[in-house]
Amino acid sequence: MHALTLSPTTGVVVTGGASGIGRACAHALGAVGRPVAIWDRDAEGARDAAGEIAAEHGVATMSATVDVTDASRVDAALGESRDALGTVGGLVHAAGMVIPQPVGAIQWSDWDATIAVNLTAHAQLVQAMHGDLVANPGSAVVAIASIEAMVGHGAIPAYCASKAGLVGLTRSLAMQLGPLGVRANAVCPGYTDTPMLAPTIAMPEVRAHMEASSVLGRLATPDDIARVVRFLLSDEAAFITGVALAVDGGVTAID
């Protein structure tokens, strides 16, 4: 039998790491010894997450108050992350936003903001981290997309467009970065019990519909998504790149 391949030990930047899927990803990475930088607009939540992960898993952590659409702040936070973690060889772009506005009622400033946070920021982050990723063997990036990249939802066209764009961006990054030794993948969560979805799943009939849409009969937890992200950042996934992996309990398999 082959020995289990260890994950890299370089630091990972997790955007949106103060809560939900981002926080779960940071915990999952810390649990296998990866140092993590928690970036979020929620300064207190980011500090809490970093402290919790350091105490629980004994890894180096840091937190930074970051708006991922602010290029100058991203550059500064990346320098702070290098200083705190030693190296940076991974990215999880989990920061995201959704504003229900169907065509006919779109406020274009909201459309632009959604695209900027969900899609454009991922390209900007990878560009800012390009030198770090190439310099550290085993580097990889994971974008948190959505099953809304695969199936339409009439109420949230900006969100659907941004997440579908992440899948296309991931494939482009995979082609460009692969020869440099850097992998790029996307995870497409299904209905997940997170703060973002909380107002929706608070409606019993909507939650019941979402649960019934999965062949496993439940919503995902953030940990369900985080374990897949951790795998894609590990050497166990060394031959996986350019993939948009649905983690949705079978929703898109039968829809």
Secondary structure, 3 states (H helix, E strand, C coil): CCCCCCCCCCEEEEECCCCHHHHHHHHHHHHCCCCEEEEECCHHHHHHHHHHHHHHHCCCEEEEECCCCCHHHHHHHHHHHHHHHCCEEEEEECCCCCCCCCCCCCCHHHHHHHHHHHHHHHHHHHHHHHHHHHHCCCCEEEEECCHHHCCCCCCCHHHHHHHHHHHHHHHHHHHHHHHHCCEEEEEEECCECCCCCHHHHCCHHHHHHHHHHCCCCCCECHHHHHHHHHHHHCHHHCCCCCCEEEECCCHHHHC
